[in-house]
Each structure stands twice: as C-alpha cells, then as structure tokens.
Amino acid sequence: MTVDTTPDIESALRHVKSAVRELSAYTLRNHEPRVKLNQNESPYDVPAELKVALWASLAARTWSRYPPFVASDFIGAVAEATSWPEAGILVGNGSNELIQALLAIVVERGRTVVIPEPTFTLYRLLTGVGGGTVESVALEEDLKFDVDGIIAAARRTAASIVVLCTPNNPTGSALSREEIEVLHDGTEALIVLDQAYVEFGGYDAIPLLVDRPRVVILRTFSKAMGMAGLRAGYLLGHPDLVREISKAKLPYNINFVTESIAAEVLRNRGLLQPQIDRIRAERERLFERMAGIEGIRVFASAGNFLLFRVEHPGVDHRVVFRRLVEEHGVLVRDVSDYPMLERCLRVSAGAPEENDAFVAGLVAVLSR
Amino acid sequence: MTVDTTPDIESALRHVKSAVRELSAYTLRNHEPRVKLNQNESPYDVPAELKVALWASLAARTWSRYPPFVASDFIGAVAEATSWPEAGILVGNGSNELIQALLAIVVERGRTVVIPEPTFTLYRLLTGVGGGTVESVALEEDLKFDVDGIIAAARRTAASIVVLCTPNNPTGSALSREEIEVLHDGTEALIVLDQAYVEFGGYDAIPLLVDRPRVVILRTFSKAMGMAGLRAGYLLGHPDLVREISKAKLPYNINFVTESIAAEVLRNRGLLQPQIDRIRAERERLFERMAGIEGIRVFASAGNFLLFRVEHPGVDHRVVFRRLVEEHGVLVRDVSDYPMLERCLRVSAGAPEENDAFVAGLVAVLSR
C-alpha cells in the first residue's frame, strides 16, 4: 500500500497544536561503533547468573496476562532501597515517562517552567508539547548553576516548576544540598530534581523530601544500574502529589519483564556497587588524562561522563568527532548545538580499555 | 523515613491543573481467581518454543545498552503485516501510550474530543489531563453507535477528535466500513479508531487510511496477540501526522525485550490464527448458552467478550459478581458504573473449560 499524497493532509494537521508543529522532534543518529561512549551507558552488563535466574521466573509466567495493576514488587523494592513510603513512589519506563506525567498534570498555556540550560533537552520538548512556556536560565561561565538567577527567574515568572538535572547532563555540574535548599525556599515552584546520575556524584536529595512537599526526585535504571535496554525509572514525592501525577501515568505502563528485573536488580544492588566505584574511578582517571592533553578543555563532572571543548586552533570539533569514530571506532556525543557549548563534545566513562582507546584516538586526532 | 504531614502540601498541589485534581484516577481491584475472565486477555500463552528462541537472543544482548533510537525491527514487522509504510507507524507500550501521545499534541483548553459512551474510560481521563472538553454521545438503546448523533456533536462543537473504539469495549458494538466513512466525511475532526479487538470481529479499517489522512488507527498486542503482559501496541496514520505525534512520544519508550518479542510474534502471526479462531468460536458458543439463561440479557459482540445485564427480579448484579468469584472462582468485570450499563457485567471469552465454569457458576447463582 502506498500513501496517497493527493489528499488534504492539512485537514488533519490543522488540529495539531501550533506549539507542537513548531517543535523539532528528539532525534539521534544511529552508529554502531567499536567503542560506544555517546549515551552514558554502563559498560558493565547485568551479571549472567542474574539473567539466568530472571529467565526462569519469566518463562514460568503467562505472558498473555496483564501485569499487576500496581507494580508492587518493583515499588516495594524502591521503598526498601530509598526508605521512602510506597504511596510516594511511581515507577515508569525510564524516568522520561515520569517527567512526562509530572509535566502533563501541571503544564498548560500560561504556565512557566524554569530550566537551567544547557541540559537534557526533553524537559523543553515536553513543556512545549504541553503548551507551556520555557524560561531558560543560562549556566554560569564555568557551567555551574546560577542559583540566584534561577530564583529570580522563577519569581519573576511565577513559575510552576523548576527542573534541575543534578548532576547535570551534558555538563556534569551538580548542586549541593545547601543550594537546593536555597532554591526551594526562595521560590514557590515545584522543584523537580532529575538525579539520573546521582550514584556517580553530587548530593542525593532524598532527605529533602521529608519536609519539603514541593520537591520531586527522579531516578533511572539506565545509568549506574546498567539497564538502559530495559527502560525503568522511578519518581519520589509527597504521596498527595504522587496521587495527582499518577492520573497522567498510564495503567499497566510497566511490563512484567521490566518489573521483575528492576525489582531483582534493586534487591541485589550491592552487587552493582563495585561497578559504580570502578566507573567513578575511571571518570577521574579520564579527567586527569584529558586535562593533560593540549588543545582541549575538560570540565569537572559528577556524572559518568566528561564534557570537553576543542580549543586547539585550526581543529574543528566536528572533525575530531568524525575522525574519532571513523579512524578509531570511538563514538562520542557532539553537543556543540546546545547553548553555551560551541565546539564541545561529551564522552562517557566506559571500561578502562574503552577509555584508553578514546584517549589514544583523541591524542592522535589532535596531533595531526 | 516517614512522611511529615505538617508541611503545607497545598503549596505543591496548587500547581496541579484544576481539571486534573477533579479527576478520579484509573483504578482496578486486584483479585487472583481460578478463572480470570475480567480483562479480555487471551487464555492462550505465547508458545513455549517461541519463548525459548526469544530468550536465546535476549540473553546474548547487552542489557546496559539503550534500545535502538527507532524500533526498526518492530516497525518493520508492523509494516510487513499491515502493508502500511514505516513512516506512518509508531510503536508503544500498549496502544495506551500512543493514544496518550496523540491526545497530547491536539488537546488543550478550548479543544473538544467527541467520545461515544459507554466506552474505554482512558480517552476521557487523558482528555481531562490535557485540559480539553469531552463531548459525550450516548450509544443507542441497543448499544449500537449513534452515527448521526456523533456527527452532529462533532459539528456543533467543532471537535478536534472523535474517538471510536470499534469493536467497542465494554459493549462489543462495532462500526461498519460505511458507517466509518460517513462519520469521516460528515466531520472535520481527526477520526481515531481504537481497534484493539478487531481480530475478533468488525471492519478492519486499514484500507481507509490510504486516502483519508484524518484517520488514525490503534492496535494492541494485549488481546488477540496474547501478550498483555508485555505491553505493546502500534499506531497507523499519514506519515506527516505521525511525525507530529512522535514529538509527544518519549525516546526509547520500547525496551529491547518488548521490541524483539513483538516483532517475532508478528512475523509468526500465522501461529496465532487458530487461537483467534477458537476464541471467536467460544464467544459464539458462550453467547448461545447465555442467551438461553433466564434472567439475563446478553448483547451480541464483535470482541472477545460479552456484555450482559442481570434482569432477574430480585437478583442484584453485585451479588452475582461476588458469588461468581467467591463460590465458583470466576472473576468477571463489573461495568455497572458505566453510563447506560446499570446491572451489567462483562465476561471475557476464555478457554472452553473456563467458559463452562462461568456458565455453570452463573446458572447456579441465578437459580437460588
């Protein structure tokens, strides 16, 4: 069957919100490199013995039956791991789905979301889909958060939400406990803390939930937990607020595979700590090595990745990106189209041999 | 950690849209009965040999890596099965996720969605979350669609969307090709056809897509495909419209397990046809048997379920529901709180022995 281009597609498109039509979709080019350091994934797979144990329970399950209405096994494991009550927990297919639900219950025309930028682009995209207004606050020159500027913007716009990615992707900047408290107390907005990378550094904000019902925390299994392929994440907040967010979350959103595996991995999270420690150590080792390479500037990071700027005169960052992948098989992320990040690339901290391959490639590319 | 009830939770809740606060969440009580006929699931599990083959490919995969940016294996299998181009296909975690994305790009304050009711309640819930207005059109007395009434409502309200669940859950009513064409041509709205049950009956609307860019079709793997536990669905529409809908769909929404399994099951869909035929035959057998039971009225259905009203004088439908599950281990769905469906229950067509257990239980409950 072919699509007829004759009919008046405009008769369908005119129903799409104008704010949506103006948006670009979230896209990413596919590459299949030898060394993949472009998505801040864990280089360590789920242990084989855990996979086998999981399979035994999954094969025995009837796949034609819906998952439980409440993913209580997963939620129970989160409650145990975070010491936060089950009624204040939502689980989703990655934390993206939970950011989406949160924005859906708040954002509409006339509402403002304050977003320090550069940061993860999904917050801006989903605010736009909801018809809300993004108030962008630039990071400071050294890519740290401009706490005073964020507070001023939230007050000036009577913002509904302030989204803080901490540690921040793609810069690695992180907020301290004191900074988050000042941000909270200085505004009246919901303070959404996307802590996708917190296992690698930065302040873990869970204690702030106890007496600050405007704080919401998002966590993912895609980074430190080593399960990007499985899509799992969770949200922590005051139970009364979580009840409202749950209205925009779809029933049966989590399939039984994700639920079982996420719960089991959380219960066995002690096994993952050595991997996390190794990745943190690799990030530090990578930082030291990159700091010694002439022609680039590397930024300190609390995540499992490093941002760097190609400052070598006469070397185009796009050439560095392309030669790394074509000549050395190392794929990094070109983030130079983010605000403030001209000539910048981002590299994930991988396994030691992957990081060595990256450094060797970078040195070679810059030296000729 | 306990939740402090002292802090001013209202400071957080005041940011939630008032339309959302007024909504009730989608809920369902959990039961674990011997015979489960409450969710229109397939009684037939995915064949064991298919499970084993799937596991081999999943175990070999690195779970810590993101799924592909575009679920091309899954989308390719849908394109092959439907003869619809890949650019006009979106895949999601169940069709619910795709309805959500579609409503998100259209619905805002001031927009109207026409919904014939009673029907699946999620359309109303998500329209409310988006701040839109639901224009409800009652089914006719015999629970058929009121085509003229739907057209009149869409015109009167200059509706953006008409959502048609065909075959309709929970009534089993279905629209003919001619009725859908009349509905389309008589309105200017997007015509969304949720065809979750179409493998069991009713007109398969895919041919209408070719020269009607306002038509969007949703399909699920949760019913005839026997994969409710895995959450998979797809959307078909004009590529230009699909591009807009994709802006509200999250990146990496489908995990690699769902993608692999859904694609493989689609490619092996011939294996499922005997199961589907058996379920259709069981629905007919069940209808005949129920039509012979005094005190109930059963409605003809194009789905894998039957709606029936308890008309026996002096017998409360809630007592029938409760005694079926407590005394006979048979769980059906109480749909009596839907508009027009007072005293009504819905039973899924299960395996022959499950349906026999249901009929025997129903006869016993009504006879004393």
Interface residues (C-beta under 8 A of the other chain):
Chain A: M1 T2 V3 D4 T6 P7 D8 I9 S11 A12 L13 H15 V16 K17 V20 R21 L23 A25 Y26 T27 L28 R29 N30 K36 Q39 E41 S42 P43 Y44 D45 V46 A48 K51 V52 W55 A59 R61 T62 W63 S64 R65 Y66 P67 P68 F69 V70 S83 W84 P85 A87 G88 N93 G94 N96 E97 Q100 A104 I105 V106 E108 R109 L122 L125 L126 V129 G130 G131 S160 I161 E188 A189 L190 I206 L209 V210 D211 R212 P213 R214 S222 G226 M227 A228 G229 L230 R231 H238 P239 D240 L241 R243 E244 S246 K247 A248 L250 P251 Y252 N253 I254 N255 F256 V257 T258
Chain B: M1 T2 V3 D4 T6 P7 D8 I9 S11 A12 L13 H15 V16 K17 V20 R21 L23 A25 Y26 T27 L28 R29 N30 K36 Q39 E41 S42 P43 Y44 D45 V46 A48 K51 V52 W55 A59 R61 T62 W63 S64 R65 Y66 P67 P68 F69 V70 S83 W84 P85 A87 G88 N93 G94 N96 E97 Q100 A104 I105 V106 E108 R109 L122 L125 L126 V129 G130 G131 S160 I161 E188 A189 L190 I206 L209 V210 D211 R212 P213 R214 S222 G226 M227 A228 G229 L230 R231 G237 H238 P239 D240 L241 R243 E244 S246 K247 A248 L250 P251 Y252 N253 I254 N255 F256 V257 T258
